Amino acid sequence: MRTGTRRVLLGLALLAVLAAPSLATELAIHAGRILTMDGPEIENGTILIRDGKIVAVGKDLEVPPSAIVLDMKDRVVMPAWVEPHTWRMLDRSNERMPIVPYLSLVDAIDPGHLAIEQFRRDGIGTIGAFQGNSTQISARASVIKPVGIEVTRMLVRRDAGLKISLAPMRGSNRMAHTAAIRMALDAVRPTVEKRDELRKAKKDLPDLDPRTAPLVALLEGREPAFIMCPAAMDVPRALELMKTYGLKGTLILGSECHKAVDLIAKAKVPVILGPALEHVETVDGKPVVTEIAGVFHRAGVRFALSTASSTLGMSEPWFQVATAVRQGVPRDVALKAMTATAADIIGVGKRVGTIAAGKAATLVVLTGDPLSVKTWVDRLIVDGETIYERSKDERLADLLRKTPKPAKKAKPAPKPKPEKKPKPDEKPADKPKPEKVEPAPKPGDK
Amino acid sequence: MRVRKIALVALAALVAALAGEPAARAEGKTLVVKGDLSLAILADRTASLDAVGLIIRDGRIAGYLAAEETVPEGAEVLDAGDAFILPGLIDAIALTPDARTDAPKPLTPDHRALDGFNPYADYAPLLATGVTTVWLSPTRNRLLSGVGAVVKVAGDDRVLSPRESLRLTLGGEGLNPPAVWEPPILLKPYEDPIVPAVPPPPASRAAAMAMLREVFHGATDGPLKDAHDRRLRVRIHVRSTDEIRLALRLADEIGIDAVLELADAAEAKKVLKEISTSGLPFVLEEGGHDAATVLRETGRGVLAAVTGTRILAMAASVASGPRDRAALRTITIDAARILGVDARVGSLDIGKDADLVLMDGAPLSSDASIRTVLVNGEVVHERKTTPGLLAIRATRVLRGDGAVDEDVVIVVKDGCILEMGRNVRMPPDAERRVFCGTVVPGFVDAWSHAGVAPGDLSMPAVDAATPDEKTLERLRKRGVTSLVLLPSGTGSSAGLASVVKTTAPAGRHDIVSRSAGYLVNLTTGGDRAAHALYIRDLLDRVVGYVEAWNAYEIEKAAGKTKPKAPRRDSRMEPWRAIATGDLTLILRAERAEEIGDLLAIRSRFKDVRLALLGGTGALTRSGKLAGAGVPVVLGGLPFVDDPEGRPANLALTLVRNGVRVAMGSKGIPSGLEPLALLAEAVRSGVSPQAALAALTAVPADVFAVADRIGRIAPGLDADLVHLSADPGEPGCRVLHVVVGGRVVHESEDDR
């Protein structure tokens, strides 16, 4: 009895504590430079954060006395990177069954995966989790943040879309592969049509079979499609599928797809490029290199960039962005390709990708310009909470301890040689590379 | 106020009109393709085209250019010369995409060949065979493998028909799918888990037929339903006679629009009557005699080349001749009809896509060659020619020494004739010419002073001559390809003669021979006898000098004693070659007496090679000249007065007596007019062969350049003249002149 009353009282007290407005966390970050991705850069500005959301950003903001102040005056703050397409943190990248839209990747994400730790170290705050390319219609993708030890806490968007891969699976050819995809989509068409009739007649919609629900959502345009095209020849098929089935979504492109850039530009479909941003082809016995990001930018295609799981350099967002800049993509477009644009493409653009009032406080604090080889990720803040600090990165410290020459600054992942990378204050596009051959810009290009 | 408004409106209209006009003009590029349209394939079998070119606008054939019409203003012109213009060829099967990993199921009507098509691939090898449109087949080795498509292999918009013909394979291949059948994985959400998703493949024909009937009749939608309702053709692949009969029965029973795909022409021939009465169109995968019979008897078939075969070679194998239109139709318009794309491709009718094949030579002849391929009015393939390689197909060749060839191919490499003959093939990488008239060796003016200044005696004539491009061009146009330049001096020893080409690249003579003969005038006037005697004495001394040196050389070679060398005489040295017969001694002699002196020299010095230049008085000496074997170089028209004062034809007399005669212009400034000279000679009774030899082979022999010019033979320079008729025939004119393998003159009205 006594214990019971005590329990009730304790519970009430706990409730009171949780509901108390005075306990709302307020944070103010004074930063040397703020790259908002939503307008001009702010020098010596402040970001005000309440309950994990950005309240205001600008110069000379009034900081409430209750706020915790982070002094980052020698630091650069920008939205945390967005990796739009990866399967690095899944237990395994592919499923043997070819058509599995009724599965969800939530069940496959391993919160303890080292890849998640590496995302934090690289300053990636939002991740599009997709199944691998060896599929016909994949499990449902999710958007996650690299936070916590329990997958439900990591979710930013549970059902983020379905991947349709046009890469023929082992033992199959493109005809059989595509026919199977069409068959699966055709199978739910009657359901979609029936629902349409009911909707028009303003009748209640019956519950959907959970097995077909994702495909119905796809055909009704409620859930986006991500169509993987390994080669240029798959692009016309992808566009044809989108048109035939009224799919909305994005193309994920292999490096050869730059040959179909005109078709993509005409269709006005956004794309995810990478990890390889150069396409090498042997023409008349000589290697011809095409700089893909440059080609897509000049054609006016909206694109996001993605990173590789293991290849040095290409595994890091800043390197991909810097490569795009070297290929002639303007700096802001290239930076957005791994922040704002990437967030838009995976359907979380309203939440992350820029520093603006109302957006989640998912930020990365850098020691310098994001495209400089000397820059470190100093701190990753997700929803106003610091989830990574370089000073507390034990593995990094361990690695640095084992380094024979105690370098002034070193990074866990080996960096590519500095000359590969443009310096931030230079215009990398101005450095012509005569050995690179690119398709001539089309008339009408800027 | 109102006025201003009106003015504004007017101004706006003007601006709009001005802005609109250039846009309309820039809308389409106009291209005119000129060539031989006598084999033009048109949708109407009986129609023919009387035009010299096609007008192409926006990638389509917009009209025809008649012979008298001028090219529309601003149009680009692709002049293919005498090449035949054909529509782009159509292969009723050319590609089976992605066949490596075929599905293990026997029935996959939902598979689409287009899904395996790579529009970004390079189809250059196929384009090089003239094929611009193909039927993409779904994979071949299954009972119902899918729906094909018709695509172009070049151009921007490559898909002509995304769904064309459901493929059905009867017979062995269809019953034995290439992969091992695997039971379906049980966790299949869209299929009933109790009934296997993939039925086991039928192993017998009975089962296959039952299955086909069931799927066609039972289909509610998709390709099978479309085929059943005759909205989609069914391509039935058959080989043996029983399979053909089976296919005919199936088509009749189910009521489908069937197209037979006949793998074996001999088998098809056995059931010709059934195929004929069925009325079904068919595709033959094999050429040859049997195929020709089947095509001729039914008139409804087309050809399809399976991988590795050239569709043109197949058409040639069923053709009745190199210009057989019916055979050409089987790989163009007829194929387009069977594939349902005849509204776009297959013929040269107005409105069709400008997919063209420009062919040198009759399209179905063995040495026809594809020069250019266009798709949508854009050049997508051009034959690569090896520089310096020229192939000439000549209807008639007079070799210059009397020999005549009919219908030969002359292959020229790097300026020389590589080979010639009836069975010689035109190399595919050679520049091609077809000469339908008479081809003769380039004419040689055996007596020219063109550009020769009255010069130093000791120098060869060529060194005293400056080429005058205008004169040379005039000569080239007449077919004169070489000149014997004689020194113009009138002294007794005039100097060295040279032989040059009438091409003078970079202002310098193209020299054939620097020292082709030594000219000595016996016509210097004064004391004729003393002069002749002087020459004789000189030759005597030279002979003695040469003998002394010969004796020295022999002794030295024997090596017994150390002989004393004769004194080197600088005046004798130039004559040594004459004395040994290495250099021709050209004696200018006109009067009969002078010719007598020449004959005396001839009989005294057997080793000396002599030629008579001039010889107007040779009429009475022709027998002796023939006996002595002295050739005569005549200048100008060969008419002289005989001793009785009557006009006589000197050339005729000499030739009749067996004297070898060369003819030259005698250095007149207008130069040699070979055709006029030939006509005159022939009209006066000289045989055409002898007359031609007088302008070709004989001068080459006389001036010791027969290893380079004067005849048409392998190893010699490719100096050729293409005449409209045999030389001497009325109306004979020069059509082409080739010097050193290059066409240097082309008659403008040659068509």
Interface residues (C-beta under 8 A of the other chain):
Chain A: R96 M97 I99 Y102 P168 G171 S172 N173 R174 M175 A176 H177 T178 A179 R182 M183 A184 A187 R211 T212 A231 A232 M233 P236 R237 E256 K259 A260
Chain B: P97 D98 A99 R100 T101 D102 A103 T108 D110 H111 R112 A113 D115 G116 F117 N118 P119 Y120 A121 P138 T139 G146 A179 I185 L187 P189 Y190
